[in-house]
Amino acid sequence: MDRPAGIFDIRYEQDMAVIRTAPQWVCLIGFLILLAALPLFADSYFLSFMILTGIALIAVLGLNILTGFAGQISIGHQAFVAVGAYTTPC
């Protein structure tokens, strides 16, 4: 991860922090506000597309954590994703 110039880590919590600077916090809060306001302005097609994209993103990140970081194999991962996708009101 590229670090901004002049930011040094003193504690372990600072080293493991994902969001380090004030502009990063502003971008995150702005994105969350935009994400929360999206259903007020978007049409149903775009919302259903975003829901399916979110389901795929959660599935990919879960599989990445399971196989990449933990080193385990996935047996029933697709079944859980299928149940979650089937119960989504698109």
Buried (B, 14 or more C-beta within 10 A) or exposed (E): EEEEEEEEEEEEEEEEEEEBEEEEEEEEEEEEEEEEEEEEEEEEEEEBEBBEEEBEEEBEEBBEEBEEEEEEEEEEBEEEBEEEBEEEEE
